[in-house]
Amino acid sequence: MDGQELERMFSEYGDDVHHFLVYYKGTHDVEDEVQEVFLKAFKSRFRDESHPKTWLISIARRLVIDQWRRKKFLGWMPGVRNVKTPDEILLEHEELSEAYKAISELKAEYRDVILLRIVSELSVEETAHVLGWSRDKVSRTYYRALQKLKQNPRLERGAELEL
């Protein structure tokens, strides 16, 4: 990938990657991660096996998962101060909506599929590619996640989620 192609991808998909990371991490401080996603994209080669947006969001998702693993590992090491978990960070941000709180309470596979399908607006095929699942599994998990969200009392009290 050359610099011009990277610039084009950043201008087209930079906001999508940023938006995904804000919801996935539960914080608005994701500029470093956005830059790291595009740096990783620059160092690797896009193979046209998926849509560029799907490819970039896959990179972003793996980046955050790796960060969480490192923080979890460092928290167990003696002498290293405990790092806040993503859930603790979410609770500190008052500006997050009730709908996002409801999404964050879902089990991981439900949360992932909701974030990719609703927040990042990926298709079933693109979501399947990002998660490494079949289309059928994405559809079933998405349906079940929506049902679980509809049962959440947070959403019954007036928070709106475009389902």
C-alpha positions in Angstrom: 0.0 0.0 0.0 1.4 3.4 -0.9 0.9 6.7 0.8 -1.8 8.0 -1.5 -3.9 4.8 -1.1 -3.5 5.1 2.7 -4.6 8.8 2.6 -7.6 7.9 0.4 -8.6 5.1 2.9 -8.1 7.4 5.8 -10.3 10.1 4.3 -13.0 7.5 3.4 -13.0 5.3 6.4 -11.2 7.2 9.2 -14.4 8.3 10.8 -15.8 4.8 10.6 -12.8 3.4 12.4 -12.9 6.2 14.9 -16.6 5.7 15.6 -16.2 1.9 15.9 -13.3 2.3 18.4 -15.2 4.9 20.5 -18.1 2.4 21.0 -15.9 -0.7 21.3 -13.5 0.8 23.9 -16.2 2.9 25.6 -14.1 6.1 25.5 -13.7 9.1 23.2 -9.9 9.0 23.6 -9.1 6.7 20.6 -7.0 8.9 18.4 -3.8 6.9 19.1 -5.6 3.7 18.2 -7.0 5.1 15.0 -3.5 6.1 14.0 -2.2 2.6 14.9 -4.9 0.9 12.8 -3.8 2.9 9.8 -0.1 2.3 10.5 -0.8 -1.4 10.7 -2.8 -1.1 7.4 0.1 0.7 5.8 2.5 -2.0 6.9 0.3 -4.9 5.6 -1.2 -5.6 2.3 -4.9 -5.3 1.4 -5.8 -8.3 -0.7 -9.3 -7.3 -2.0 -10.8 -10.3 -0.2 -13.2 -8.0 1.7 -14.3 -4.4 1.7 -11.6 -1.9 2.9 -13.8 -0.7 5.7 -14.3 -4.3 6.9 -10.6 -4.9 6.7 -9.8 -1.8 8.7 -12.4 -2.5 11.4 -11.0 -6.0 11.7 -7.6 -4.5 12.4 -9.2 -2.1 14.9 -11.0 -4.9 16.7 -7.9 -7.1 17.0 -5.9 -4.1 18.2 -8.3 -3.4 21.1 -8.5 -7.1 22.0 -4.7 -7.2 22.2 -4.6 -4.1 24.3 -7.1 -5.6 26.8 -5.1 -8.8 26.9 -1.9 -6.9 27.7 -3.7 -4.8 30.4 -5.1 -8.0 32.0 -1.7 -9.6 31.9 0.0 -6.5 33.4 -2.6 -6.4 36.2 -1.5 -9.8 37.4 2.2 -9.0 37.5 3.5 -8.0 41.0 4.6 -4.4 41.2 2.5 -3.2 38.3 -0.5 -1.1 39.3 -3.8 -2.5 38.3 -5.2 -1.0 35.1 -8.9 -0.2 35.0 -11.0 -2.7 33.0 -13.0 -1.5 30.1 -16.2 -1.9 32.2 -14.8 0.4 34.9 -13.9 3.0 32.2 -17.4 2.8 30.8 -18.9 3.5 34.2 -16.9 6.7 34.6 -18.2 8.3 31.4 -21.4 10.0 32.2 -22.0 11.1 28.6 -22.6 7.5 27.4 -26.2 6.7 26.7 -28.4 4.1 28.3 -28.5 2.2 25.0 -24.7 1.9 25.0 -24.7 0.7 28.6 -27.3 -1.9 27.7 -25.1 -3.0 24.8 -22.0 -3.2 27.0 -23.8 -5.5 29.4 -24.4 -8.1 26.6 -22.1 -11.1 26.5 -19.1 -10.6 24.2 -20.3 -12.2 21.0 -23.7 -10.4 21.2 -21.9 -7.1 21.9 -19.5 -7.6 19.0 -22.2 -8.4 16.5 -24.4 -5.4 17.6 -21.4 -3.0 17.4 -20.5 -4.2 14.0 -24.0 -4.4 12.5 -25.5 -1.3 14.1 -22.7 1.0 15.1 -20.3 0.3 12.2 -23.2 -0.5 9.8 -21.5 -3.6 8.3 -23.4 -6.1 6.3 -23.9 -9.7 7.4 -21.1 -10.8 5.1 -18.8 -8.1 6.3 -19.5 -8.9 9.9 -19.0 -12.6 9.2 -15.6 -11.7 7.7 -14.5 -9.6 10.7 -15.6 -12.1 13.3 -14.5 -15.2 11.3 -18.0 -16.6 11.5 -20.5 -18.0 9.0 -23.3 -15.8 7.7 -25.8 -18.0 9.5 -24.0 -17.6 12.8 -24.0 -13.8 12.4 -27.7 -13.7 11.6 -28.6 -16.0 14.5 -26.4 -14.2 17.0 -27.6 -10.8 15.8 -31.3 -11.8 16.2 -30.6 -13.2 19.7 -28.6 -10.1 20.7 -31.5 -7.8 19.6 -34.0 -9.9 21.6 -31.7 -9.6 24.7 -31.5 -5.9 24.2 -35.2 -5.5 24.0 -35.6 -7.2 27.4 -33.1 -4.8 29.1 -34.8 -2.5 31.6 -32.5 0.3 30.7 -34.1 0.5 27.2 -37.6 0.3 28.6 -37.0 3.5 30.6 -36.8 5.6 27.5 -33.3 5.1 26.0 -33.7 4.7 22.3 -31.8 2.2 20.1 -32.5 2.1 16.4 -33.0 -1.6 15.9 
